[in-house]
Amino acid sequence: LTAEIADLWFHCLVLLVRHGMGPEEVLAELERREGLSGLDEKASRH
């Protein structure tokens, strides 16, 4: 499982760099979502 997650993180980081982004943007989004239910977060996207 650890190796699979490492592969996923690697490819996510490559994708972020390709789009001129970094892990900071992902961490900021996670902080924004903290304390929200999954349904409330999904509803806020529309």
Helices and strands as residue ranges (DSSP letters): H 2-18, H 23-33, H 38-43
